[in-house]
Amino acid sequence: MDRILALCTFVGAAVALLFAVITATRVLKFPEGTDKMKKISQSIRSGANAYLKRQYIIVSVFFAVMFVVLLAMAFLGLLTFYVPFAFITGGFFSALSGFVGMKIATAANARTANACREGLNKGLRVAFSAGSVMGFTVVGLGLFDIALWFSLLKFVFGETPETITSAMLTFGMGASSMALFARVGGGIFTKAADVGADLVGKVEAGIPEDDPRNPAVIADNVGDNVGDVAGMGADLYESYVGSVISACALGVVAFGTLNAMAVPMLIAAIGIVCSVLGTFLVRTKENATQKDLLGSLSRGTNFSAILIAIIAFPLVWFLLGEENIGLYVAILSGLVAGVLIGQATEYFTSDSYNPTKKLASKSETGSATIIIGGLGLGMMSTALPIVIIAVCILIAYFAAGDNNGLYGIALAAVGMLSTLGITLATDAYGPVADNAGGIAEMSGLEPEVRHRTDALDALGNTTAATGKGFAIGSAALTALALMASYIDKVKEVFRGIGKTNEEIQEVLKFDITDPTVLVGLFIGACLPFVFAALTMESVGKAAQSVVKEVRRQFHEIAGLMEGNADPDYAKCVSLCTKASLKEMVLPTVVAIVVPVVSGLILGFKGVVGLLGGATVSGFLLAIFMSNSGGAWDNAKKHIEGGNFGGKGSEQHKGAVVGDTVGDPFKDTSGPAINILIKLLSMVSIVFAALVVKYNLAQYLL
C-alpha cells in the first residue's frame, strides 16, 4: 500500500508537469506580433529576469543562515537532521514555481495581445493557457516535493509516520519563507510602479494608462510579473503543500496509519486530473460580456470541483472505512466553502454587481468619498467569508467525529485546494491580460484590440480577487490544522524529556485567563497589523521615489510629452528593484523572529495564544484589504467603461486615486497576510523543542 501511495502521488505530479510542458509549448507557438510588440515584451522580460536574479541572491543568503541555525539545533538534539534539508527543498521548489510562472507570463503577454487582434476567444485561450502552465507547475512541483520526501523517509531511511510528517512540515516552513519574500518583494515592486505611473501619468499629466510616454509604464508591466505572477506562484505553492502536509500530520495522530496520510495525498493527485479536464471547458464567444467571460472560467472550475467531489467518496470509503465516511463530508465542506468564498468575493469586487457600482458612483463627490466607500465595502465584505469558514469548520469537525475532528478540518482545507491547478490558472491569466493591454497601447494597435484586452483584464481583476479570497480561506483552515500539529509537537517534546501522559495532560490544560495565553493573543492579533503597516509603508516609500522620477523626466526630457523623445524606462525599473529588495527583508524577519522570541518568554501556551490571535485578525484583515483593493480597481474600470463621466473625467481621476490606495491593499499586504499566519505556525512547530525546554515562563509563573 505504501509503495502504491508513493507511485500514485508521483503520477499525479507527473501528469501536472507534463500538462504544463505541453501547454507551454502550445503557447510559445503563437506569434508575438509586430517588431515593436516583440521589443516591448523583451524589455518587460529583461526587467523581470533581472529583478528575480537579484531577489534570489538575497533570499539565498537568508536560507543559508537558516540552514546553519537549523543544523545547529539538530546537533543539539532539538530537531532531526532531516529538517535543515527539508527546509531548503521547500524554499527551492516554491521559488521554482514562481520563476516558471514568470517565464511563461512574460513570453505570453505579446502573444495574447496579438491573439486579441483576431478575436476575444483566441486572446482568452492564450492568456488562460499561460495561466494554466503556472497553475499546474505549482501543483506538480508541490506534489512532487511531498512524494519525494515521503519516499525518501519511508523507503530509504525507514522512518516512522510521525518522523515523516514532522520533516514534511519543515519543508512547509521553507516554502512559506520563500513565498513571503516573493509576495512582499514582488508586491512592493509592482505597486510602487503602478502607483507612480497612475498618479503622475493619469492624474497629473492626463495621459492614458500604459501610454509609452510614461517612464514608469515598463516598470509597471515588469511588476505585474514579479508580483502578481512570481509572487503569487510561490504563495499558492506553500498554501497547497501546507494544507496537504498538515492533513497528513493530523491523520497520523488520529489514526496512526499511513492510510490517513494517503487520503490528502491522493485527493491532491486526483484533483490534478480533474483540473486538467476542466481546462478544456474554458472558451467563450466573440463580443462576450463580463458575465459571459466569468461564466466561461467558472464552468471549468465548477466541473473540476464536482468531479473531485464524486471521486473522493469511494476514496475515503476504501482507505478509512465505512465508519469514517464523515471525513468525506469534511472534504465536501471545504470544496463548497471554497466556491462560496469565491462567489462572495466576486459579489463584492466585480462591477457586474451593486457594491462596486455604488462605489464607482461615489467618485462624483471626489476621491475622499470613494476611499471612504471602499474601506466600508471591504470591512462589510469580511462578514460572509467568516460565516462560511465558521460553518465549514463546524461541519468538518462534527462530521469527522470528536476524535478525528481536527483531521476533518485539515481535510476541508485539502478539499478547498484540491482543484488549485485550474483555480490558479484563472487567477494567473489576469496579469498576462494586463500586460497584453499595455503592449497593445504602447504598440499603437487598433482600438478594438485594447477593448478586448481590457475586457480580459477586468475579468482578471475579479478572478484575482476571487483567488485571493480562496487562498485566504484555505489559509485559515490550514492554520487551525497547524495549530493542532503544534500542540502535538509539544506533547512529543514533553514525552521526550520523560513526562508521563498524565503529567502532559495536566500541563496542556488551557485557560483563557492564563496571562501567557492572553498576552500571546494580543501579540498575535497585533502582528498582522504591524506586518501590513510595514508592507504598506514600504510601498509608499518606493512609490515616492518613482513619482519623483516620473515628474523629473516629464519636466526635463525635451519633447517627451509631444512624443518626440523616449523616456528612461530603465531608471524606474532600477528604482523599484532597489526599493523592493531592501524593504522585503524586515517583514519576513519579523514573521520568523516574533513567534520564537514570544515562545522563549511566554512558553508554548503563549505561542498557542499568538497563533490564535494572528489567525483570526489576519484572516479578517486579509479579506478586508484584498476586497477593498479589488473593488477600487473595478470601480475605476467601471468608470472607464463610460459610466459616471468616463475616462479623463474628474470622477475618473477620483477613482484612480482610490485605485492607487487599493493597489498595496490587494496586491502587497492583503495576500501576504495569508502566508504570514501559516508561517507563524510552521516556525512555531520547528522551534517547539527550543521553546518548551528553555522558556522563561516556567521559572516566572
Buried (B, 14 or more C-beta within 10 A) or exposed (E): EBEEBBEBBBBBBBBBBEBBBBBBEBBBEBEBBBEBBBBBBEBBBBBBBBBBEBBBEBBBEBBEEBBEBBBEBBEEEBBBEBBBBBBBBBBBBBBBBBBBBBBBBBBBBBBBBBBBBEBBBBBBBBBBBBBBBBBBBBBBBBBBBBBBBBBBBBEEEEBEBBBBBBBBBBBBBBBBBBBBBBBBBBBBBBBBBBBBBBBBBBBBBEBBBBBBBBBBBBBBBBBBBBBBBBBBBBBBBBBBBBBBBBBBBBBBBBBEBBBBBBBBBBBBBBBBBBBBEBBEBBBBEEEBEBEBBBEBBBBBBBBBBBBBBEBBBEBBBEBBEEEBBBBBBBBBBBBBBBBBBBBBBBBBBBBBBEBBBEBBBBBBEBBEBBBEBBBBBBBBBBEBBBEBBEBBBEBBBBBBBEEBBBBBBBBBBBBBBBBBBBBBBBBBBBBBBBBBBBBBBBBEBEEEBBBBBBBBBBBBBBBBBBBBBBBBBBBBBBBBBBBBBBBBBBBBBBEEEEBEEEEBEEBBEEEEEBBBBBBBBEBBBBBBBEBBEBBBBBBBBBBBBBBEBBBBBBEEBEEBBEEEEEBBBBBBBBBBBBBBBBBBBBBBEBBBEBBBEBBBBBBBBBBBBBBBBBBBBBBBBBBBBBBBBBBBBBBBBBBBBEBBBEBEBEBBBBBBBBBBBBBBBBBBBBBBBBBBBBBBBBBBBBBBBBBBBEBEBEEEE
